Amino acid sequence: MTARILITGAAGGVGTLMRPRLARADRVLRLLDIAAVPPAADGERVETVQASITDMAAMEGACSDVDAVIHLGGHSLERPWPDMLETNINGTYTVLEAARRRGVRRVVLASSNHAVGFVPRVEGQRASDYLFPRPDTYYGVSKVAVEALGSLYADRYGMEIICIRIGSCFERPKDVRMLATWLSPDDGARLFEACLAAPAPGFRIVWGVSDNTRRWFSLREARALGYEPQDDAERFAAEILGERGVPDPADPALRYLGGVWCGPDFDTAVKECQ
């Protein structure tokens, strides 16, 4: 039977990177976004849906005849609280509830390092997968809620939910911090494949990073699912350090797992009052 996988947020950064990497001859990717999704190229087995993740009827339709959901939809940067509440939190509820109603058992949820952004970084230690939430922003709070909703739907309804606390998924790391937090697109696809294939995972939280020499995060839970990362941001280190210089260990961007998101520039509540 051909596997059909629904990917929400398919027109976004991570969704765009995953589209070609998750393609298989025996698989159909159903690509959903509120923005227009580029149509199928020649030979590409995709279905496109333009809809909001907060629209229950649309999400139920999108979940029909689907074997698994990869939920990437939502705001990926800090936004005012009403935006986060409606899109990231209510949107994730809608995706999970639609999947439940349509009998989809496996859902992979995009969480973030910002769910634990205010956890201080400890030199020489790698943050465990199940760190207690310490969000750094409204965005981080929304990802804590994503994880909580995933836990609820796993425990109450027996769904298989894996939350990936994504580090920094780009074609290449952009700064010194990303030498530790980078998830290469190829490793991202390997991790999603592991999440889709793992037998009876129940509820899991895993870090989404490559096997970086400087990584701050554990890969224990991800490897337990079958993830075998093959990339290391260190190959970009000389170039990035040459551009930006050797970082000061006291740099606030390196003090917390959330980096600069823990600083005043991301204090959205204060900005809303100004």
C-alpha positions as CSV (number, residue, x, y, z in Angstrom):
1,M,0.0,0.0,0.0
2,T,1.3,3.4,-0.9
3,A,2.1,5.5,2.2
4,R,0.5,9.0,2.2
5,I,2.0,11.5,4.6
6,L,0.5,14.9,5.4
7,I,3.0,17.7,5.9
8,T,1.6,20.9,7.3
9,G,3.6,24.1,6.9
10,A,4.9,22.6,3.6
11,A,5.6,26.0,2.1
12,G,7.8,27.1,5.1
13,G,11.5,26.8,5.5
14,V,11.8,23.3,7.0
15,G,8.8,22.0,4.9
16,T,10.5,23.2,1.7
17,L,13.8,21.5,2.7
18,M,12.0,18.2,3.5
19,R,9.8,18.0,0.4
20,P,12.4,16.5,-1.9
21,R,14.2,14.6,0.8
22,L,11.1,12.7,2.0
23,A,10.0,11.8,-1.5
24,R,9.8,8.0,-2.2
25,A,8.6,6.1,-5.2
26,D,6.0,4.3,-3.1
27,R,4.9,7.5,-1.1
28,V,2.6,10.4,-1.7
29,L,3.3,13.6,0.1
30,R,0.2,15.7,0.9
31,L,1.5,19.2,1.3
32,L,-0.6,21.7,3.2
33,D,0.0,25.4,3.9
34,I,-2.0,28.5,4.2
35,A,0.3,29.9,1.6
36,A,0.3,28.5,-1.9
37,V,2.4,25.4,-2.2
38,P,4.3,25.0,-5.5
39,P,2.6,22.4,-7.7
40,A,4.0,19.0,-8.4
41,A,7.0,18.8,-10.7
42,D,7.2,16.1,-13.4
43,G,7.3,12.7,-11.7
44,E,6.7,14.2,-8.3
45,R,4.1,12.3,-6.2
46,V,2.6,15.1,-4.2
47,E,-0.9,16.5,-3.5
48,T,-1.2,20.2,-2.5
49,V,-3.7,21.7,-0.2
50,Q,-4.1,25.4,0.6
51,A,-5.7,25.7,4.0
52,S,-5.2,26.9,7.5
53,I,-4.2,24.5,10.3
54,T,-6.9,26.2,12.4
55,D,-9.7,25.1,10.1
56,M,-11.1,21.9,11.5
57,A,-13.1,20.9,8.4
58,A,-10.1,21.5,6.2
59,M,-7.8,19.6,8.5
60,E,-10.2,16.6,8.7
61,G,-10.3,16.5,4.9
62,A,-6.5,16.7,4.8
63,C,-6.1,13.9,7.2
64,S,-8.4,11.5,5.2
65,D,-6.6,8.4,4.0
66,V,-3.3,9.6,5.6
67,D,-0.9,7.2,7.3
68,A,1.0,9.8,9.3
69,V,1.2,13.6,9.8
70,I,4.4,15.7,10.1
71,H,3.2,19.0,11.7
72,L,5.5,21.8,10.8
73,G,2.8,24.5,10.4
74,G,2.7,27.7,12.5
75,H,4.7,30.8,13.2
76,S,8.4,30.1,13.4
77,L,9.4,33.4,14.9
78,E,8.3,35.4,17.9
79,R,4.9,37.0,17.5
80,P,2.2,38.7,19.7
81,W,0.4,36.4,22.1
82,P,-2.9,36.3,20.1
83,D,-1.0,35.0,17.0
84,M,0.7,32.3,19.0
85,L,-2.4,31.3,20.8
86,E,-4.5,30.9,17.6
87,T,-1.9,29.5,15.1
88,N,0.6,27.6,17.1
89,I,-1.5,26.3,20.0
90,N,-5.0,26.1,18.6
91,G,-3.6,25.1,15.2
92,T,-1.7,22.1,16.8
93,Y,-4.9,21.1,18.7
94,T,-6.8,21.2,15.4
95,V,-4.2,19.1,13.6
96,L,-4.2,16.5,16.4
97,E,-7.9,16.4,16.8
98,A,-8.5,16.1,13.0
99,A,-5.9,13.3,12.9
100,R,-7.7,11.5,15.8
101,R,-11.1,11.8,14.1
102,R,-9.7,10.4,10.9
103,G,-7.9,7.5,12.6
104,V,-4.3,8.7,12.0
105,R,-2.2,7.2,14.7
106,R,1.3,8.6,14.0
107,V,2.0,12.3,14.3
108,V,5.4,14.0,14.4
109,L,5.3,17.5,16.0
110,A,7.8,20.2,15.4
111,S,8.9,21.6,18.8
112,S,11.9,23.8,19.4
113,N,14.9,24.4,21.5
114,H,13.0,27.6,22.6
115,A,10.7,25.4,24.7
116,V,13.7,25.2,27.1
117,G,15.5,28.4,26.0
118,F,16.1,29.7,29.5
119,V,17.9,26.6,30.6
120,P,21.6,27.7,31.2
121,R,24.1,26.0,29.0
122,V,26.7,24.0,31.0
123,E,30.1,23.7,29.3
124,G,30.9,20.0,28.6
125,Q,27.4,18.8,29.2
126,R,24.7,17.9,26.7
127,A,21.1,18.8,27.4
128,S,18.9,15.8,28.0
129,D,15.9,15.2,25.8
130,Y,13.3,15.6,28.6
131,L,14.4,18.9,30.1
132,F,11.7,20.6,32.0
133,P,10.2,23.5,30.0
134,R,11.7,26.9,30.5
135,P,10.5,28.8,27.4
136,D,12.2,32.0,26.4
137,T,9.4,33.7,24.4
138,Y,5.7,33.4,23.6
139,Y,6.9,31.2,20.7
140,G,8.7,28.9,23.2
141,V,5.5,28.8,25.3
142,S,3.6,27.7,22.2
143,K,6.1,24.8,21.7
144,V,5.6,23.7,25.3
145,A,1.9,23.6,24.6
146,V,2.6,21.6,21.4
147,E,4.4,19.0,23.5
148,A,1.7,19.0,26.2
149,L,-1.0,18.4,23.5
150,G,1.1,15.6,22.1
151,S,1.4,14.0,25.5
152,L,-2.4,14.3,26.0
153,Y,-3.3,12.7,22.7
154,A,-0.8,9.9,23.2
155,D,-2.0,9.0,26.7
156,R,-5.7,9.5,26.3
157,Y,-6.2,8.3,22.7
158,G,-3.3,5.9,22.3
159,M,-1.8,7.9,19.4
160,E,1.9,7.7,18.6
161,I,3.4,11.2,19.0
162,I,7.0,12.3,18.7
163,C,8.0,15.9,19.4
164,I,11.2,17.1,17.8
165,R,12.9,19.9,19.6
166,I,14.5,21.3,16.5
167,G,17.8,23.2,16.9
168,S,18.5,25.2,13.7
169,C,17.6,23.6,10.4
170,F,19.1,25.4,7.4
171,E,21.3,24.4,4.5
172,R,24.3,25.6,6.5
173,P,24.9,27.0,9.9
174,K,24.6,30.8,10.0
175,D,26.6,31.8,13.1
176,V,28.8,30.4,15.9
177,R,25.8,29.1,18.0
178,M,24.6,27.1,15.1
179,L,27.8,25.1,15.1
180,A,26.3,23.5,18.1
181,T,22.5,23.6,17.2
182,W,22.6,22.8,13.5
183,L,20.3,20.2,12.0
184,S,21.4,19.6,8.4
185,P,18.5,19.1,6.0
186,D,19.7,15.6,5.1
187,D,19.8,14.7,8.8
188,G,16.4,16.3,9.3
189,A,15.0,13.9,6.7
190,R,16.8,11.0,8.4
191,L,15.2,12.0,11.7
192,F,11.7,12.3,10.3
193,E,12.1,8.9,8.6
194,A,13.2,7.4,11.9
195,C,10.1,9.0,13.6
196,L,7.8,7.6,10.9
197,A,9.3,4.1,11.0
198,A,9.9,3.5,14.7
199,P,7.7,0.7,16.0
200,A,5.3,1.7,18.8
201,P,7.1,4.8,20.0
202,G,4.3,6.0,22.3
203,F,5.1,9.6,23.3
204,R,8.6,10.9,22.9
205,I,10.6,14.1,23.0
206,V,13.8,14.1,21.0
207,W,16.4,16.7,20.1
208,G,16.6,17.5,16.4
209,V,20.3,18.2,15.7
210,S,23.1,16.7,13.6
211,D,26.1,15.0,15.2
212,N,27.9,18.2,15.6
213,T,31.3,18.2,17.3
214,R,30.2,21.2,19.4
215,R,26.6,20.1,19.9
216,W,24.8,21.1,23.1
217,F,22.1,18.5,23.0
218,S,21.7,14.7,23.6
219,L,21.0,12.4,20.7
220,R,20.1,9.5,23.0
221,E,16.3,9.5,22.4
222,A,16.6,10.2,18.7
223,R,19.1,7.4,18.2
224,A,16.8,5.1,20.2
225,L,14.2,5.7,17.4
226,G,16.7,4.6,14.8
227,Y,18.1,8.1,13.8
228,E,21.7,7.9,12.6
229,P,23.0,11.4,11.9
230,Q,25.7,11.7,9.3
231,D,26.5,15.4,9.3
232,D,28.6,17.7,11.5
233,A,28.6,21.5,11.4
234,E,32.3,21.5,12.2
235,R,33.1,21.5,8.5
236,F,31.8,25.1,8.5
237,A,33.6,26.2,11.6
238,A,36.7,27.7,10.1
239,E,34.7,29.8,7.7
240,I,32.2,31.0,10.4
241,L,34.8,31.7,13.0
242,G,36.8,33.6,10.4
243,E,33.8,35.7,9.6
244,R,32.6,36.3,13.1
245,G,35.7,35.7,15.3
246,V,36.1,33.4,18.3
247,P,33.1,34.0,20.6
248,D,33.4,35.3,24.1
249,P,32.3,32.6,26.5
250,A,30.4,35.3,28.4
251,D,28.4,36.2,25.3
252,P,24.7,36.1,26.3
253,A,24.0,34.3,23.0
254,L,26.0,31.3,24.4
255,R,24.8,31.4,28.0
256,Y,21.4,29.9,27.4
257,L,20.1,27.1,25.2
258,G,17.8,29.7,23.5
259,G,20.7,32.0,22.6
260,V,19.8,35.6,21.7
261,W,16.1,34.8,22.1
262,C,16.7,35.1,25.8
263,G,17.8,38.7,25.4
264,P,15.7,42.0,25.4
265,D,15.2,42.1,21.7
266,F,12.7,39.2,22.0
267,D,10.7,40.7,24.9
268,T,7.4,40.8,23.0
269,A,5.3,41.6,26.0
270,V,7.2,44.9,26.6
271,K,7.1,45.8,23.0
272,E,3.3,45.4,22.9
273,C,3.0,47.9,25.8
274,Q,5.2,50.6,24.2
